[in-house]
């Protein structure tokens, strides 16, 4: 096993939202041969980063301490969105609570562990739940985006825990979860 592997931190949605997202991912895959990263449907809070496997307990401790001091957040999904021309997603509303959670997490990881997402320094956090990001040609993107734009989707769930995911060389797996306080 390598000394370092990839991790990321996310909010996993309710089962109802996960099932809906999986249906859309499957439908787009069947129709347009698209896919997503091999992970459960999620809202990324800290993008993938390299971390030493022997220091996972340290990472988990920081996440546990952070989560224990942060309230649960209401996460609202409304409609579809796109990062033209490569990503289609279910839109996550930028609520003050969600933005504060993500900013606080980024700050804690940077200050306590030196984990920094360089891209976040040059662009704002844009919460989303990806439904297609692989094998999207420009024509396929346009077709799928036209179809998704016409759809209505509204969900709300309570983000009650942070989830640390680890890449096992094939797909992303849940490593551990950290309850947000009441």
Buried (B, 14 or more C-beta within 10 A) or exposed (E): EEEEBBBBBBBBBBEEBBEBBBEBBEBBBEEBEBBBBEBBBBBBBBBBBEBEEEEBEEBBEBBBEBBEEBEBBEBBBBBBBBEEEEBBBBBBEEBEBBBEBBEBBBEBBBEBBEBEBEEBEEEEBEBBBBBBBBEBEEEBBBBBBEBBEEEEBEBEBEBBBBBBBBBEEEEBEBBBBBEBEE
